[in-house]
Amino acid sequence: LLPLCYLVYKGNWTPGVVTSVYATYVASLCVSVVSYRLTPVHPLAEYPGPIMFKITKLAGVWASWSGRQHLILKSLHDKYGPVVRIGMNDPQSCVLSNEINRSYGKALTKSQLPM
């Protein structure tokens, strides 16, 4: 960042060039984040769900804001099954208790807790 500021200060780069460099950086960052969230490398890739829910939280915000979140989750479970990925890094929506154990892991008993 410092060399970029130095070049702007010295007059070698115009504000238009700096803006285009910044826009290219932001666009490449967005493309890399979206591609990571959709690839099989992502830890939650094994869980099905709509693409918009996998990419951004805006779909979940819209579902909550519209007051139809329960209906949307019901339709997603009807389409994708008992476990649905409803967030990019968030836990899944689970219907069955054994699916909750598979997603989150089993709870520890009191005797298993580290002392």
Secondary structure, DSSP 8 states (H G I E B T S, - for coil): -HHHHHHHHHTSS-HHHHHHHHHHHHHHHHHHHHHHHHSTTSTTTTS---HHHHH-SHHHHHHHHHT-HHHHHHHHHHHH-SEE--SSSS--EESSHHHHHHHH-----GGGS--
